[in-house]
Amino acid sequence: MQKNEFRKLYKKIYDYIYPQLRRNPYFGHNIKKLKGDYADIYRYRIGNHRLFYTIEESKVTVFILDIADRKDAYKKK
């Protein structure tokens, strides 16, 4: 990812996605709960990128685990 592209993505996360996750991290147009071994992880679709996060239930705290390009996001490392 180029530096300029990263800045645009960070700005979108900070201005739009973060406030939305603060209101409701469980449900939204671009939010999907993963299945199987990753059932406790959610993904947020940001264009061609995916933001993966988990939620600490007791505090309703969102922890961002990874941000990846869509083409590489679901590949096992």
N, C-alpha and C positions, 0 to 999 in steps of 0.2 A: 504494500500500500504506500503510495506516495505521501509525502509530508502534507501537502495541500489537501489531499483527499481525506487524510486523517483529521485535519482541522475542521473540515466541513462536517464530518461524522461526529466529532466531539461536540461541536456547536449544536447539532441537531439533538444529540443525546441530552445535553445540558438544558437547552431551551424548551424542548418539546417532550421527549421521552421520560426524563427524570420526573417532571411534575405529574405526568400521567401515571407512572408507577407508584408515586407517593399516594395518589388518590385510590388506586385499585391495582395492585400488582398481579391479581389473579385472573382478571378478565379484561379484554379489550379487542379491538379490531385486528391488531397485529400480534396478539399474544396467543401462544399455544403451549399447552402442557405436553411435555414429551412422554413417551410410553416406554414400557419394558424396564431395562436396567437404569434408565434415566428418568424415571417417573417423578422424581422430586425436583426436576429441572424444568424451567420454562424457557421459551425462546421468544424474542421480540424481533419481528421482521423490520429491517431498515433498508428498503430498496434491495440491493444485491448483497447486503450484509445481514448477519444474524447476531443478535446479542443474547447470550445465554446467561440465565441467572437463577438463583435459588432464593427461597424466602425463609427466614427464621421466624417461625410461627409465633413464638412467645413475645417478640418485640415488633413483629411485622417489619423486619429489616430486610432489604433487598441486597444481595451480594452478587455483583457482576462477576461471572466466572470467565467469560471469554467473548471476544468479538471476532467474527471470522467472515470471510467472503463466502457467499452462498455455495459456490462450487467446491469449497474445501470444508465447509462447516460440519458436514455429517460424516466425514471420513474418520475412521479410527486412526489414532496416531500411535 
